[in-house]
Amino acid sequence: MKLKRYEILLPLKYNDGTEIEKEKFEKTHKELLEEFGATTFDSVVAYGRWVYKSVIYEDQLLRFRIDTKNTKKSQAFFKKYKSVLKERFQQLDIWITAHDLEVI
């Protein structure tokens, strides 16, 4: 069965260094579960750096993975949901990637 895997990286801290409230992650997890019926959440923290207007930002990130049918509806959901996450987590951008997936 051919699927699409969507991965969302969410920061643990706001850009000013304060921790993001746990409730925001729980709300995100609930919304994704309601939409797709299953999610995977990594408990390993990824570290990233990025530059914006000559300022270096450092992030600690959590990853959500959602495996679902490869449909235009799913892709449209994530394109729209990205703006929700950017506002919720107060970010300039939220990294969402899509990968072809074949379950054996």
One Martini backbone bead per residue (centre of mass of N, CA, C, O) as a GRO file, in nm:
protein
  104
    1MET     BB    1   0.095   0.038   0.025
    2LYS     BB    2   0.052   0.370  -0.055
    3LEU     BB    3   0.203   0.650   0.106
    4LYS     BB    4   0.214   0.935   0.327
    5ARG     BB    5   0.463   1.122   0.500
    6TYR     BB    6   0.429   1.339   0.771
    7GLU     BB    7   0.642   1.602   0.901
    8ILE     BB    8   0.665   1.770   1.222
    9LEU     BB    9   0.827   2.056   1.351
   10LEU     BB   10   0.848   2.141   1.702
   11PRO     BB   11   0.898   2.370   1.933
   12LEU     BB   12   0.987   2.410   2.281
   13LYS     BB   13   1.055   2.715   2.210
   14TYR     BB   14   1.063   3.023   2.198
   15ASN     BB   15   1.257   3.278   2.069
   16ASP     BB   16   1.302   3.386   2.381
   17GLY     BB   17   1.322   3.084   2.553
   18THR     BB   18   1.052   3.004   2.627
   19GLU     BB   19   0.832   2.776   2.711
   20ILE     BB   20   0.611   2.572   2.575
   21GLU     BB   21   0.309   2.474   2.618
   22LYS     BB   22   0.178   2.160   2.655
   23GLU     BB   23  -0.111   2.214   2.539
   24LYS     BB   24  -0.020   2.262   2.241
   25PHE     BB   25   0.064   1.968   2.188
   26GLU     BB   26  -0.201   1.830   2.268
   27LYS     BB   27  -0.378   1.973   2.060
   28THR     BB   28  -0.227   1.879   1.810
   29HIS     BB   29  -0.255   1.577   1.857
   30LYS     BB   30  -0.564   1.571   1.856
   31GLU     BB   31  -0.612   1.685   1.572
   32LEU     BB   32  -0.454   1.464   1.418
   33LEU     BB   33  -0.615   1.223   1.524
   34GLU     BB   34  -0.893   1.316   1.418
   35GLU     BB   35  -0.805   1.329   1.111
   36PHE     BB   36  -0.619   1.030   1.093
   37GLY     BB   37  -0.616   0.812   1.359
   38ALA     BB   38  -0.289   0.861   1.357
   39THR     BB   39   0.026   0.881   1.543
   40THR     BB   40   0.366   1.004   1.581
   41PHE     BB   41   0.592   1.051   1.865
   42ASP     BB   42   0.888   1.193   1.946
   43SER     BB   43   1.113   1.191   2.234
   44VAL     BB   44   1.325   1.308   2.062
   45VAL     BB   45   1.553   1.564   2.038
   46ALA     BB   46   1.599   1.814   1.809
   47TYR     BB   47   1.859   2.008   1.658
   48GLY     BB   48   1.858   2.356   1.548
   49ARG     BB   49   1.959   2.588   1.287
   50TRP     BB   50   1.898   2.940   1.201
   51VAL     BB   51   1.864   3.211   0.963
   52TYR     BB   52   1.746   3.555   1.037
   53LYS     BB   53   1.849   3.846   0.971
   54SER     BB   54   2.146   3.763   1.095
   55VAL     BB   55   2.010   3.558   1.294
   56ILE     BB   56   2.070   3.307   1.529
   57TYR     BB   57   1.885   3.013   1.571
   58GLU     BB   58   1.778   2.785   1.832
   59ASP     BB   59   1.649   2.449   1.834
   60GLN     BB   60   1.402   2.250   1.993
   61LEU     BB   61   1.263   1.941   1.866
   62LEU     BB   62   0.963   1.795   1.765
   63ARG     BB   63   0.809   1.492   1.623
   64PHE     BB   64   0.561   1.443   1.386
   65ARG     BB   65   0.382   1.155   1.254
   66ILE     BB   66   0.200   1.095   0.939
   67ASP     BB   67   0.018   0.826   0.806
   68THR     BB   68  -0.123   0.837   0.471
   69LYS     BB   69  -0.297   0.891   0.223
   70ASN     BB   70  -0.240   0.997  -0.113
   71THR     BB   71  -0.392   1.308  -0.104
   72LYS     BB   72  -0.526   1.616  -0.160
   73LYS     BB   73  -0.654   1.647   0.119
   74SER     BB   74  -0.401   1.611   0.290
   75GLN     BB   75  -0.231   1.835   0.166
   76ALA     BB   76  -0.432   2.064   0.228
   77PHE     BB   77  -0.430   2.038   0.529
   78PHE     BB   78  -0.122   2.106   0.575
   79LYS     BB   79  -0.119   2.382   0.442
   80LYS     BB   80  -0.325   2.502   0.645
   81TYR     BB   81  -0.202   2.405   0.924
   82LYS     BB   82   0.058   2.568   0.924
   83SER     BB   83  -0.072   2.841   1.010
   84VAL     BB   84  -0.169   2.742   1.283
   85LEU     BB   85   0.114   2.667   1.396
   86LYS     BB   86   0.252   2.940   1.366
   87GLU     BB   87   0.063   3.078   1.568
   88ARG     BB   88   0.071   2.888   1.816
   89PHE     BB   89   0.415   2.894   1.816
   90GLN     BB   90   0.535   3.164   1.717
   91GLN     BB   91   0.628   3.141   1.400
   92LEU     BB   92   0.770   3.194   1.091
   93ASP     BB   93   0.804   2.872   1.079
   94ILE     BB   94   0.700   2.543   0.968
   95TRP     BB   95   0.812   2.216   0.938
   96ILE     BB   96   0.683   2.039   0.651
   97THR     BB   97   0.693   1.706   0.538
   98ALA     BB   98   0.698   1.485   0.243
   99HIS     BB   99   0.671   1.119   0.202
  100ASP     BB  100   0.718   0.845   0.056
  101LEU     BB  101   0.533   0.532   0.129
  102GLU     BB  102   0.605   0.180   0.194
  103VAL     BB  103   0.431  -0.090   0.302
  104ILE     BB  104   0.534  -0.436   0.396
   0.00000   0.00000   0.00000
